[in-house]
């Protein structure tokens, strides 16, 4: 399984900083990884539902995974 660069966790695994309401527990905190801070959400990325957003992120992970 590909790793999320800068997070040390497998792609597709829920972040330990994600709260029950889907918000980041360390948003705005200097400890927040640069890879998270650099992610710029857009209407295309978020879609109209959580399922659409997760589908987009999965496609992004596959497209940016290191070559094997």
PEDAPE-V193470 format. One record per run of one state. SS is the DSSP state (H for helix, E for strand, - for the rest). FROM is the first residue (numbers start at 1). TO is the last residue. Records with the same first field share a line. If there is no record, write none. Layout:
SS = FROM-TO, FROM-TO
This chain:
- = 1-2, 5-8, 11-17, 19-23, 25-33, 38-42, 47-49, 65-68
E = 3-4, 9-10, 18-18, 24-24
H = 34-37, 43-46, 50-64
